């Protein structure tokens, strides 16, 4: 073994291991990928125009859970 390599190995502490530049690059790539996918998902979800279909037996202009004949915003009568 080369004397300089032997000297470096003797000074190397096996209890102190760091991820180094490769670990940083992998972490940065994961962060950039996460940012990109969230941005793309947000852009796609803004394009969605979702209109909920009325439940069966409900009038087309009636809000979900609204009793027929009840004014919008009016509280339903409590059932006893």
Buried (B, 14 or more C-beta within 10 A) or exposed (E): EEEEEEEEEEEEEEEEEEEEEEEEEEEEEEEEEEEEEEEEEEEEEEEEEEEEEEEEEBEEEBEEEBEEEBEEEEEEEEEE
